[in-house]
Amino acid sequence: MSGYWVGPLAAGVTVAAIGFGHVLVRRLHARWGTRPAGALFFAAALTMAAACRTANDLASALAGLVAVTLFWDGVELYRQEKRHQREKAKAHPQGVGDAEGGSRTHMGARPTAP
């Protein structure tokens, strides 16, 4: 029985590459920030070059999927950094507390000691 198996195989590789990339971006960013982005872009370029040079259509398609995913992982490192900065800003907004290190209530008055 002959069938079209390239589509399901490509879908499986895509899901696996995206899932792996999602975890990779979080771990790389936690450890090194955005520094690995250049390496991801370079790996994407090499993988895409290999995809363009191979004569096998299936290997070319799968390598192309991986290349685009690697490129997007590099982009996501920068987006992750922006999300991280926004969350840090929410956790520590400007103007909370004062020069003496005390905190203020929502109305601006100092809390009274019992």
GUPA-183702 format. One record per residue (C-alpha): x, y, z; residue in three letters. Coordinates in pm, 1 decimal. Example, Ala and Ser with C-alpha at 12.3 -4.5 7.8 and 13.67 -1.06 7.14 Angstrom:
BEGIN
      east     north        up  resn
    1230.0    -450.0     780.0   ALA
    1367.0    -106.0     714.0   SER
END
This chain:
BEGIN
      east     north        up  resn
       0.0       0.0       0.0   MET
     146.6     329.2    -112.1   SER
      50.6     655.2      49.8   GLY
     152.4    1010.2     101.0   TYR
     369.4    1002.5     409.5   TRP
     579.0    1314.0     346.7   VAL
     312.0    1546.7     489.7   GLY
     273.2    1364.5     822.1   PRO
     651.2    1329.8     849.3   LEU
     699.9    1702.5     785.2   ALA
     428.5    1781.4    1039.9   ALA
     600.9    1562.3    1298.6   GLY
     938.8    1725.8    1237.5   VAL
     778.4    2069.9    1261.1   THR
     608.5    1995.8    1592.7   VAL
     926.2    1838.4    1732.4   ALA
    1144.5    2130.8    1620.0   ALA
     903.7    2388.8    1764.6   ILE
     871.8    2199.0    2092.6   GLY
    1248.4    2157.7    2123.0   PHE
    1302.9    2521.5    2027.6   GLY
    1056.0    2647.0    2287.4   HIS
    1242.1    2471.4    2568.1   VAL
    1578.8    2567.1    2417.5   LEU
    1491.6    2937.9    2408.6   VAL
    1379.9    2941.3    2771.5   ARG
    1690.1    2758.1    2892.2   ARG
    1936.0    2955.5    2679.9   LEU
    1782.8    3285.9    2785.2   HIS
    1784.3    3191.7    3153.3   ALA
    2152.6    3108.5    3137.8   ARG
    2303.3    3345.9    2878.2   TRP
    2039.8    3605.7    2787.2   GLY
    2040.4    3698.2    2418.6   THR
    2405.4    3602.8    2352.5   ARG
    2323.8    3266.8    2180.7   PRO
    2099.0    3435.3    1921.5   ALA
    2387.5    3482.3    1677.8   GLY
    2474.4    3113.4    1696.9   ALA
    2111.4    3021.8    1629.1   LEU
    2101.8    3254.3    1325.5   PHE
    2428.2    3103.4    1199.3   PHE
    2299.0    2746.5    1249.7   ALA
    1980.2    2844.3    1064.5   ALA
    2183.5    2981.4     772.5   ALA
    2397.0    2666.9     753.6   LEU
    2094.3    2440.3     771.1   THR
    1914.2    2640.3     502.9   MET
    2223.2    2625.9     280.4   ALA
    2230.3    2249.0     324.6   ALA
    1858.8    2233.0     245.1   ALA
    1916.0    2423.7     -77.4   CYS
    2211.2    2208.9    -184.2   ARG
    2065.9    1862.7    -124.3   THR
    1915.4    1672.7    -415.7   ALA
    1668.9    1478.4    -200.5   ASN
    1335.4    1660.8    -181.3   ASP
    1238.5    1509.1     154.2   LEU
    1572.1    1590.7     318.1   ALA
    1558.4    1941.5     171.7   SER
    1207.6    2000.8     306.5   ALA
    1290.4    1871.5     653.2   LEU
    1616.2    2069.2     670.0   ALA
    1428.5    2380.2     558.7   GLY
    1174.3    2333.5     836.7   LEU
    1449.6    2298.3    1093.1   VAL
    1632.7    2603.1     950.6   ALA
    1327.8    2826.7     975.6   VAL
    1263.5    2702.9    1329.1   THR
    1623.8    2778.2    1430.8   LEU
    1593.0    3127.0    1284.0   PHE
    1270.8    3187.8    1474.5   TRP
    1432.0    3060.7    1795.4   ASP
    1696.0    3331.9    1753.3   GLY
    1420.2    3591.6    1715.2   VAL
    1241.3    3449.7    2018.4   GLU
    1550.3    3501.4    2236.2   LEU
    1513.6    3876.2    2181.8   TYR
    1139.3    3862.9    2235.5   ARG
    1196.3    3662.7    2555.9   GLN
    1433.3    3935.2    2676.1   GLU
    1163.3    4198.8    2618.3   LYS
     908.1    3989.0    2807.6   ARG
    1157.8    3941.6    3089.4   HIS
    1221.2    4317.4    3112.8   GLN
     846.4    4393.3    3116.3   ARG
     786.6    4141.6    3395.7   GLU
    1076.8    4280.6    3596.5   LYS
     934.7    4631.7    3553.0   ALA
     592.0    4513.8    3674.3   LYS
     745.4    4347.0    3978.8   ALA
     949.6    4656.9    4069.5   HIS
     771.0    4967.9    3943.4   PRO
     947.1    5305.1    3951.3   GLN
     874.4    5521.7    4251.5   GLY
     776.9    5247.1    4494.5   VAL
     925.9    5319.5    4833.7   GLY
    1132.8    5624.4    4909.0   ASP
    1489.3    5734.0    4972.0   ALA
    1483.9    5619.2    5335.4   GLU
    1396.6    5267.4    5225.1   GLY
    1047.4    5274.2    5372.6   GLY
     738.8    5179.1    5183.1   SER
     424.7    5382.0    5131.8   ARG
      65.9    5267.6    5124.7   THR
    -156.4    5308.3    4821.2   HIS
    -260.6    5656.3    4943.6   MET
      99.1    5776.3    4984.2   GLY
     101.9    5789.1    5366.2   ALA
     354.2    5604.6    5575.0   ARG
     218.5    5304.4    5760.2   PRO
     198.7    5363.7    6132.8   THR
     370.7    5138.9    6381.5   ALA
     145.1    4973.0    6642.5   PRO
END
